[in-house]
Amino acid sequence: MPITQSAKKAIRGSLRKKAFNDARKRAMKDIIKKIEKLAKADKAEAAKMLSGAFQAIDKAAQRGVIKKNNAARKKSRLSKLVR
């Protein structure tokens, strides 16, 4: 347990940041899974949703939730799947 006041404050801040990061990561994973499932049935519809997925992936990379190369790899694999 933290003892100093600043350590307690740092924990509160990190918990807040974790909540935002988890939400952003969950949103990204949800749209990726939705596209992967849709690509098996209807590639045209999946292609329409691709820009939303790219936006979620880029935002996660921009905020530091995932790394830049990880984002590029996810985008590459999604676009290859939809083609």
N, C-alpha and C positions, 0 to 999 in steps of 0.2 A: 504494500500500500504506500502511496505517496505521503510524504511527511510535510514537506514545505508547501506553502501556498502556491508557488509558481508551478510546482509539479502537479498539484491538483488541477490547476487551470489548464495545464498542457494536456492532461488526460481528457478533460471535458472537450477541448478543441479537437483532439484526435478522434474522439468518438463521433463528434459532429461530422468531421471530414470522412470518416469511415462510412457513415450512413449515406452521404452523398455519393461516394465512390461505389458503394455496393449497389445503389439504385441505378447508377449509370451503367455499371457492368451487367446488371440484370436486364436492363432494357436492351443493351447490345446483344446479349445472348438470346433473348426472346425473339428478336427480329431475325437473327441469323437462323435459329431453329425453324422459324416459320417459313423462311425462304427455302431452306433445305427440304422441308416437307413438301412445299408447294412445287418445287422444281421437278419432283418425281411425277406430279400430275399435270401441271400446266406451266410450261416454261415461260410463256408470254406474260402471264400474270406475275410470275416470280421476277421477271426482268423489270416490271414496273415498280416493284417494291425495292429494287436494288439501290436506288438513290437514297431511300430512307435508311437502309442498312449502312451504306457508306457514311452517311451523316452521323449515325450513332457511333460507328467505329472511329471516325475521325475525331469526334468530340471526346471519346474516351482516351484516345491517344494524346490529344491536346491537353487534357486535364491530368495526364500522367497515370491514369488507371491502368492502361496497357502501354507497352513500348511502341515506338514508331515502326520498327520492322515487323512486330507482331500484327499491327494494324494493316500494314501493307500485305502481309501474308494472308490475313483473313479476307481482305478485299479481293486479292488475286484468286483465291480459291473459290470465293462466292461467284465471281464473274465467270470463271471457268465452268462452274457447275451449272450456271444458267444458260450458257451458250449451247 
